[in-house]
Amino acid sequence: MRAGLPAPAEHRPALPGPVFAAHYHLSGDPTGPYTYGRDENPTWTLLEAAVGELEAPGHEDVTTLVFASGMAAISAVLFSRLSAGDAVVLPDDGYQVLPLVRARLEAFGVEVRTVPTAGWDRLDALDGARLVWLETPSNPGLDVCDVRSIATAAHKAGALVAVDNTLATPLGQRPLELGADFVVASGTKQLTGHGDLLMGYVAGRAGAAMEAVRHWRKIAGAVAGPMESWLAHRSIATLHLRVERQAVTALRVAEALRTRPEVTGLRYPGLPDDPSHRIASRQMRHHGCVVSFVLPCRAHADRFLRAARLVDEATSFGGVRSTAERRGRWGGDAVEEGFVRLSVGVEDPEDLIRDLFRALDAAAD
């Protein structure tokens, strides 16, 4: 509710409005906190403080940097840390743009190794690696890996660890407390929750590694706009309400969907018999808002999505309005044609389940 807010000032708003500035008054040598709009902005400063408080409460040594998108944040960590001849470990079941990143890294002479999120018994992949990239829970498969044990092994092997925390949010999981060196997320999703902005961030212990990320942001210029930053900070005030409500409803939806005979491959880390449940329950406070399942075929899934009234057919996840899509339509995920990723919003749980069942009935006709 109060993360990143400045000290109260008489007759001033609790959250100051966005600062629109390409340049600032600056005489003499370029010193001080604000010199040029690509490097810093007062609206970013407040948002970065808020995210830092959520990712690592009580740790003043954590630096947070916001970016124009989640991919800008991901790219900043990868390309600021890796050079020709280095080795990096990526998940082979992560976000669908990672294969494009892999191709670019390999073109730059970086060795890319891949490990499935649920297959981290393969610690030999760490030998000689400079960076390990984790995505837990994975998108869209919802597999989970043990961040603490992997971070311990990676550090022993001399590698840094970055965790994509987009699906969990800092209220569901805090990778820095589990031993990660970087936590990266798309603020487009549940962090802001309204589907009206693009945003990303990187948080990590202050030092040379984060300064390299900051330098990359300056070079690439992938900076967040002040309006988007202000909207993101405003939205964070309701994050705890949304995360809790969506996780509770997602579990109820998953429990309801398991009663449907046409639904197979149901995944939600909050289900006691889910393959990810044991590790997720140990390192996550909430199990997220995403449920995945498989319908018999592509046509069946398309009929289901068209029939739903309370679920918008759209990509992305984490918004206050429920969304779903047949994930295979993008071609970047190794999923079945009938695979559906459902992002549960804040609708009344009974209304949502009733609508899902009605859509499933309509899809079967």
N, C-alpha and C positions, 0 to 999 in steps of 0.2 A: 504493500500500500504506500509506503513512504520511501522506498528504495530510490536513491539518487536525487531526492529532493533537496534543494538548498535550504539553509536555515531560514525560518520564517522572518519575513520583513513586513513591517507595517504597510498596509494598503497595496501590497504586491500579491500576485497570484501564487498559489502553492507550487504550481509548475509553470515557470515562465514560458512565454510563447516562443515559437521558433525564431531563430536569428538568421536572417537572410543576408549573407555577406560574402562577396568574392574576395574582398580585401578589407583591411582594418587600418586605422590611423597608426602609422609606424614611422617614427623618426630615429635617425641614427642607426646603430647596429641592430640587426633583427633579433632582439631578445624579448622575452615575455611569452605568455601562453598562447596568444593569437597573433599570427603574422600573415597568413594567407589561407584562403578558403579551402584549398585542396589539402592542407595540412591539419587544420583544426577548426573547430566551431563550438561555441558555447552550448549549443543544443546537443551536439554529440557528447560533450563532456558529461552532461547530466545523465544521458542514456547509458554511457559507458560505465559510469559509477553505479547506476542501478543494476545493470547486468552483472557487474563484478560482485556486488553485494549478494546477488542471488546465487551465482556460481560458487563463491567462496566466502560465505559470511564470516566476518571477523578476521579475514586475512587481508591486511592492507598492502601486502607485497604482490598482489595480483593485478596485472594490467589487462584492460579490456579495450579492444578496438572494434568499431563498427564499420561495416562495409555496405556497398550498394546491393548486395545479394548474398545468398548462402554460397553460391559458387565462387564469388569473388573472395569470400573468406577462406574457402577450401583451397583455392588457387594460391592465396597469399602464403599459407603455411607450406604447401608442397613446393612451390617454386622459390620460396625464400630459403628453404633448408636443403634442397637437393641440387646437385651439380653432376655433370658428366662423370661417370664412373661410380657414382653412389648407387646403393640398393635401397629400395623401399618395399614394404609389404602392404598390400591393399586387400580389402575383402573382395572376393569374387562374386558376392551376392549383394553388393551395396547399391547405392543410388545409381540410377541408370546412366548418369552422365560420367561416372567414374571411368568406364571404358574409353571415352573420348579423352579424358585426362591421361589415362595410361598411354594412349597412342602418342600424345604430345610429349610425355616424359621420356618415352623410349626414343622418340625422334631427337631428343636432347642428349641422348646417351646415358640415361638412367636405367638401371636394371629394375624391372618391376616383377615382384613375386606376388602371387595371390593365394589366399587361404580363405575357405568358407568361414563365416562368422561362428558357426557351431563346431568348427573343426580345429580349434586351437590347441589340440594335443600335438600338432606339427610344429614344435618349437624350433626345429632345424631351420625353418624359414628365417629365423632371427639372425643367423650367423652372418656377420659382416654388414647387417642392415644399418642404415643411418636413421631411418624413420619408420615407425609402424603406425598404420592408419586403421582405426577401428570404427565400426558403425554399429551401435548396439542400443536398442533393438535395430535390426537391419530393416531396410525399406526395399521391397514390400514384404519380405518373407517373415519378419518378426522373430528371427533368431537372436539369441543373446549370448555374449561371451563374458568371461570373468575378467573384468578390467584390472582388478588389483593383481591377480596372479600373472597376467600377461605383462603388465607394466613392470613388475618385479623382474621377470625374466628378460624383458627387453632392456631394462637399464643395466642388468648384469652383462648383457651382450654389447652394451655401448650405444644402444639406440634410444631415440626419443619416441614418445607415444602421443599421438593425437586421437581424440575421440569425437566423432560426430554425434552430438547430443540432441539433434533436432527432434527426434520422435519423443524422447523422454522429457525434455525441458529441464532446467535446473531445479525445478520443484519435484521432479520425478527421479532425478539421478544427478550426482555431482562427481564427474570424472576426476576433477583435480584432487578431491579428497580421497579418491581411490588410487592415486598415484600417477595419473596422466600428466603430461607436460603442457599439453594444449587441449582446450575444449573448443570445438567449433560447432556452430549451428546456423541454420537458416531461421532468421526472425520472421520470415514470411509466414511460417506455419503457426503452431500453437502459441508460441511466445507472444505474438501480437493478436492472433486469433480472429481477425475480422476479414481476411482475404482482400485487403485493400492496399497493401504495400509490399514492396520487395525490400529485404533487409538481411544482413548476415553479421556475424561477429566472431571474433577469436578472443579467448581469454587464456592467460597463462601467467606463470610466475614471472615477475619483473626481472629483466636481465637481457643478455645479448640476443637470446632467441626471439623474444617479443620485439626487441628493437629492430631485428631483421624483418619481422612481419610488418612493423610500422613503416620501415623503409620501402618495402614492396608496395604497400598501399600508396605511398607517395609516388613511386615510379609508375605504377599501373593506373593510378587515378581513379580507382573503383570506390569512390567515396559515397557515403550516404547523403541524401538530400536533407536539409534541415526540416522540411515538413514531414518527411517520412520518419525522421528521428523523433520528432515531437509526438507524432501519432503512435509510434512504437512505445515511447515512455508512458504516454497516457494509457495505452492498452494494458501495460504490465500491471497496473493497479488491480485489475480483475483476474490476473493470471491464476491465483490460488483458487478462486471460485470456479473458474472454467476447468482447470486441471482436475480438481476433485469431482466435480459434477460429471465431466466427460469420462473419467476413469470408472466411476460407479456405473454409469449408463452403459459403457462399452462392455463391462463384465456381464451385465444383465442381457445385453444384446447377444453376446457370445453364447451365454447359457441357453438363450431361447433358440438361436440358430442351430444348435447341436441337436434339437428335436426334429429338425426337418430332414427327411430322407434324401432330398436332392442336393443337400449341402454336404460336401466332403472337404477334406483338407483344412478344416477349421483351425485357425491359429489366433490365440490371444494369450500373452504371457501371464495374465491374471488367472487363467483357468488352471486348477490344481494339477490336471493331467497333461498340460501343455509341455512339450519338450524343453521350453525355455523357463518354465516356472521356477525351478529350484534356484538357478543362478539369479534370475530376475528378482525373486523375493529377497535375496540376500543383499543386492546392491541397489535396488530401486525402491523408492517410496510410493510411487504410483506406477501402474502398468501401461499407461498411455491411453490414447483415444482411438487407436487403429485396430480394426479386426479384419482379418483376411480369410477368404474361403473360396472354394471352387464350385461352380455350377457345371452341369453336364457338358455343355458345349458353348461355343461362342454365341450362337443365336439365342440360346437360353439366357445367357448372361445379359445380352443386349435387350431382350424382352423385359427382364427383371428391372434393369436400369430405367427403361422407358416408362415402366408402370409405376415406379416409386413417385410419391408426391412430396414427401418430407425430406427426400434425399436428392440433392442436385447432382446431376452427372457432370463431374468436373474433376480436374486433376488437383494436386496439392492435398493437404490434410491439416487438421488442427483447428479449423474454423468453428465459429459458434453455430453455423448451419451445417447439418450433416451432408457429406458429399461421398460419392463412390464412383469408381470407374473400373472398366475391364482393362486391367493393367497391360495386357498383351498388345493393346492397340498401338503402343509406342514402339514396340519392337526391341527395346533395350533390356528387358528383364527376362530371365529364363523361367517363365511361368507358363502354365497351361492356358489354352485359349479361353477357358471359362473362369479364369482367376479374377476375383473381385477384391479390390481394396476398399474397405468401407471406413470412412472417418466419421466418428460419432460426435455430433454436436451437443448442444445444450437443450434440445427439445425435451418435452416430457417423455420419460422412458416408455411408458405404456403406449403413448401415441406413436412413438417411433417404431416400437416392436410391432404394433398393429399394422402400421403402414408397410413395414418390411414383409410381413406375412401376407398381406394382401397382394403386394407386388410379386412375391414368389408364387402365389396361387395363380395370378394372371399370367405369369411367365410359363407355367406348366400347360396352359390351354393350347 
